[in-house]
Amino acid sequence: MVNALLNEMNKLPSTDRYDPHFRRIKYVRYADDFLIGLIAPKAYAVNLKQQLKDFLQNKLCLRLSDEKTKITHSADHDVAFLGYIIRKGYGKHSKFQIRPFDSALCVHMNTEGILNKLRDNGMCTAIGYPIGITRLLRELPEDIIKYGNQVLRGLLTQQRGCCNFFEGWRIQYVVQFSIAKTLARKFDISLKKVFARYGKALTVNYENAKGYARSVSLALYKSFARQKSFFATIKSAIASFQLPDYSLINPLSRTCYICGNPHHHVSMYHRKTKKKLVKPYSPIITVMLAINRRQIPLCRDCFARVEANSFQLNQLNRR
């Protein structure tokens, strides 16, 4: 009887969900994708969306997509954000739903979305059945394994804190057997012989360009247990991180780097990346590498002299 009463109590909200005077707003953004968490009546959310639309259009000259910008309730519908699925409580259609008013937000991995990426990448069929990767048949075995590691780590590393990370075994299964089938097609052998030759982790021994013996294996997960502190660790690292101070001054309004003359219009002199430069470096390239700059402002006269390579290294010291 006590357990039955506790279950009934858990089905009741602890606060007034329809209090018209309560407001709480949380905002998070990554690049051009943002999410606003709101505790307020729906009319307030509609008004807030219109204010955002007017601000973006009038102040920032940006257009807010009405099709992609939706107003939804997290307890009734899933919210997709940055590849994750955010749900309130256990979710509406979960068989473990015993607390419909649970205010906790749960982050889930988008398993079907990841499988669609693997399908588009040629690693499985529409129903998630692993297939060999045709475009990799001419690659070396070690390069095929390295590609599998790139896919596996890229898809599962950031999902370790999700509530349904246990579903990651399905992603790992598709990648593992897709790489194995690629090796089987490459050497024209059966899948059983591939695992007998390379093992479960598909370990390949090879020599690198310098002649050293190396080995590479698939980075298989031994456990798909959820790491509950994963997102909290990332959040604490972000909170302690200080952004560098960026200069908002227009580079074309600066003085010339060489002569320092502020009365001439400057132009930006660019250099190539270091791996594309040919030694011996010119004096201006030597200076730019020393100060770790890809571009510097130069006046018209200094720009012409740099193009003609008429500067000596000791003449390029900044005044």
VENLINWO-V493774 format. One record per residue. RES is the residue in one letter. PSI is psi in whole degrees, -180 to 180 (NA if undefined). Layout:
BEGIN
<<RES/PSI> <RES/PSI>>
END
This chain:
BEGIN
<<M/-39> <V/-44> <N/-38> <A/-40> <L/-37> <L/-40> <N/-39> <E/-37> <M/-38> <N/-19> <K/-4> <L/141> <P/147> <S/-13> <T/170> <D/107> <R/-17> <Y/31> <D/115> <P/-10> <H/1> <F/135> <R/139> <R/131> <I/133> <K/138> <Y/134> <V/143> <R/144> <Y/114> <A/-124> <D/11> <D/124> <F/159> <L/136> <I/118> <G/130> <L/132> <I/101> <A/168> <P/157> <K/-33> <A/-36> <Y/-38> <A/-40> <V/-42> <N/-39> <L/-40> <K/-41> <Q/-38> <Q/-40> <L/-42> <K/-43> <D/-40> <F/-46> <L/-38> <Q/-40> <N/-34> <K/-42> <L/-3> <C/42> <L/153> <R/129> <L/123> <S/119> <D/-27> <E/-38> <K/-24> <T/104> <K/153> <I/117> <T/161> <H/125> <S/-20> <A/-19> <D/-29> <H/150> <D/147> <V/118> <A/128> <F/120> <L/38> <G/-7> <Y/166> <I/122> <I/128> <R/152> <K/121> <G/-148> <Y/-15> <G/153> <K/-36> <H/14> <S/144> <K/-12> <F/13> <Q/101> <I/-8> <R/82> <P/-18> <F/21> <D/125> <S/-3> <A/137> <L/130> <C/137> <V/124> <H/150> <M/142> <N/83> <T/-45> <E/-37> <G/-38> <I/-40> <L/-35> <N/-37> <K/-42> <L/-36> <R/-45> <D/-24> <N/-1> <G/24> <M/-11> <C/168> <T/-176> <A/-25> <I/9> <G/21> <Y/125> <P/142> <I/161> <G/154> <I/108> <T/-40> <R/-11> <L/6> <L/-26> <R/-3> <E/162> <L/153> <P/-40> <E/-33> <D/-32> <I/-42> <I/-42> <K/-37> <Y/-41> <G/-37> <N/-38> <Q/-44> <V/-46> <L/-46> <R/-38> <G/-29> <L/-28> <L/-17> <T/-44> <Q/6> <Q/5> <R/-19> <G/2> <C/151> <C/-32> <N/38> <F/-19> <F/-21> <E/-5> <G/-20> <W/-32> <R/-39> <I/-45> <Q/-38> <Y/-44> <V/-45> <V/-45> <Q/-49> <F/-25> <S/-43> <I/-41> <A/-42> <K/-31> <T/-44> <L/-37> <A/-41> <R/-34> <K/-44> <F/2> <D/52> <I/172> <S/164> <L/-34> <K/-40> <K/-29> <V/-47> <F/-30> <A/-33> <R/-42> <Y/-9> <G/176> <K/-38> <A/3> <L/60> <T/127> <V/127> <N/137> <Y/173> <E/134> <N/-174> <A/-26> <K/3> <G/9> <Y/144> <A/130> <R/163> <S/150> <V/140> <S/162> <L/134> <A/74> <L/142> <Y/130> <K/-27> <S/144> <F/32> <A/141> <R/136> <Q/100> <K/-26> <S/10> <F/-55> <F/-32> <A/-37> <T/-42> <I/-41> <K/-41> <S/-34> <A/-38> <I/-38> <A/-32> <S/-4> <F/133> <Q/126> <L/143> <P/157> <D/116> <Y/141> <S/124> <L/8> <I/136> <N/124> <P/-30> <L/-9> <S/3> <R/168> <T/164> <C/136> <Y/-31> <I/-58> <C/-19> <G/18> <N/116> <P/2> <H/1> <H/148> <H/134> <V/157> <S/154> <M/123> <Y/124> <H/149> <R/163> <K/170> <T/156> <K/-35> <K/-16> <K/-4> <L/149> <V/129> <K/151> <P/145> <Y/147> <S/162> <P/-42> <I/-36> <I/-38> <T/-42> <V/-43> <M/-35> <L/-35> <A/-36> <I/4> <N/54> <R/140> <R/-17> <Q/147> <I/149> <P/132> <L/142> <C/176> <R/-42> <D/-46> <C/-34> <F/-43> <A/-39> <R/-35> <V/-41> <E/-34> <A/-3> <N/45> <S/6> <F/145> <Q/160> <L/-37> <N/-13> <Q/-11> <L/6> <N/131> <R/137> <R/NA>>
END
